[in-house]
Amino acid sequence: MIITQHNVAIPSSRQYDPLDGTVIRIISALAERDCQVPGVRVEFCPVPIPTNRGLLYRIRAISTADCRLWLGREGATPQRNLGYSPSQAVIPGFHLTLCTDETGPTLAVYTGGNWRADRERFMYDKPPALANGHDRWYLAYQGGHQRAGDYLHHRHRRSPRLFHTTAGGLQYGRTSEDPPSYETAALLERFAAWYRDNLLPQILAIPPVGIVRPA
């Protein structure tokens, strides 16, 4: 598989803006550099998709030492194959999962004491904390409507807040210092801002293919 700026599929879904819009900027910048940026790993879906621009390859994941994006969410766009967008997003301390049907979202918040040691398992593998005997190293939050100390799922309608959940006793309870909930819109802005301020400049620091910067 030879990847160049001419055969990278640029997504068009804006369902979860401002995050989706920031990811479009990131993928466009990567494509201009043939997806070759030191410190940034780009994984592709192995099967190309047919479009009016010919056969294009969709990016499956983008990752660095401190962040990761899984592009596994299908969006409702005129060109469905270009509607793909983040299904999971990780920045230091936060792991957000998004669904096309607006179920959730769900959030994991890191509470451990050594991010550098824990970041890889936080990005890739978060087993139920209590079930596997782990120390308290993250808390789980889920979208819904709080009622009588519990919450109800919103389906096909985005929940305005994500509430802490113990998932039937599998996850740790929060302390008085832990937030009881997070605002969904503020989370999307937090993730977008982190990628915009950290990942995007790392990519833009490399000249696009065909452009030589003066010494």
PEPELIN-V318898 format. One record per backbone hydrogen bond with DSSP energy under -0.5 kcal/mol. CO is the residue of the C=O (numbers start at 1). NH is the residue of the N-H. E is the energy in kcal/mol with one decimal. If there is no record, write none. Layout:
CO & NH & E
CO & NH & E
This chain:
1 & 3 & -0.6
2 & 4 & -0.5
4 & 7 & -1.4
7 & 9 & -0.5
7 & 57 & -3.0
8 & 10 & -0.5
9 & 11 & -0.6
14 & 17 & -1.2
16 & 19 & -1.2
16 & 20 & -1.1
18 & 22 & -1.8
19 & 23 & -2.2
20 & 24 & -2.1
21 & 25 & -1.7
22 & 26 & -2.1
23 & 27 & -2.8
24 & 28 & -2.4
25 & 29 & -2.3
26 & 30 & -2.4
27 & 31 & -2.6
28 & 32 & -1.8
29 & 33 & -0.5
30 & 33 & -1.3
30 & 35 & -3.3
31 & 34 & -1.9
32 & 209 & -2.8
33 & 36 & -2.0
35 & 37 & -0.7
37 & 40 & -2.2
39 & 41 & -0.5
40 & 37 & -0.5
41 & 63 & -2.3
43 & 60 & -3.3
43 & 61 & -1.6
46 & 48 & -0.5
49 & 56 & -2.5
51 & 54 & -1.8
54 & 51 & -1.5
56 & 49 & -3.1
57 & 9 & -2.9
58 & 45 & -2.7
60 & 71 & -2.8
61 & 43 & -2.9
62 & 69 & -2.8
63 & 41 & -3.1
67 & 64 & -2.6
68 & 90 & -3.0
69 & 62 & -2.1
69 & 71 & -0.6
70 & 72 & -1.2
70 & 87 & -2.9
70 & 88 & -1.2
72 & 74 & -0.5
73 & 85 & -1.9
75 & 77 & -1.2
78 & 80 & -0.8
79 & 82 & -2.2
80 & 83 & -2.0
82 & 12 & -3.1
82 & 13 & -0.6
85 & 73 & -2.5
87 & 98 & -2.9
88 & 70 & -2.6
89 & 96 & -3.1
90 & 68 & -1.7
91 & 94 & -2.5
93 & 110 & -2.4
94 & 91 & -2.2
95 & 108 & -2.3
96 & 89 & -2.6
97 & 105 & -0.6
97 & 106 & -1.7
99 & 102 & -1.4
101 & 156 & -1.6
104 & 159 & -0.8
105 & 143 & -2.4
106 & 97 & -2.7
107 & 141 & -3.0
108 & 95 & -2.1
108 & 110 & -0.5
109 & 139 & -2.2
114 & 118 & -1.9
115 & 119 & -2.3
118 & 122 & -2.2
119 & 123 & -2.0
120 & 124 & -2.4
121 & 125 & -2.2
128 & 132 & -1.4
129 & 134 & -1.8
130 & 133 & -1.6
135 & 137 & -1.0
137 & 111 & -2.6
137 & 112 & -1.2
139 & 109 & -2.6
140 & 165 & -2.5
141 & 107 & -2.8
142 & 163 & -2.9
144 & 146 & -0.6
145 & 152 & -1.6
147 & 150 & -1.8
150 & 147 & -2.7
152 & 145 & -2.3
153 & 155 & -0.5
154 & 104 & -0.6
160 & 184 & -2.3
161 & 144 & -1.3
161 & 163 & -0.5
162 & 182 & -2.2
163 & 142 & -2.8
165 & 140 & -0.5
166 & 170 & -1.0
166 & 171 & -2.7
167 & 170 & -0.9
170 & 130 & -2.3
170 & 131 & -0.7
175 & 178 & -1.3
180 & 164 & -2.4
182 & 162 & -3.0
183 & 187 & -2.0
184 & 188 & -2.3
185 & 189 & -1.8
186 & 190 & -2.3
187 & 191 & -2.7
188 & 192 & -2.3
189 & 193 & -2.7
190 & 194 & -2.1
191 & 195 & -2.4
192 & 196 & -2.4
193 & 197 & -2.3
194 & 198 & -1.8
194 & 199 & -0.6
195 & 200 & -2.9
198 & 202 & -1.1
199 & 203 & -1.6
200 & 204 & -2.7
201 & 205 & -1.4
203 & 206 & -1.7
208 & 211 & -2.0
210 & 212 & -0.5
211 & 213 & -0.6
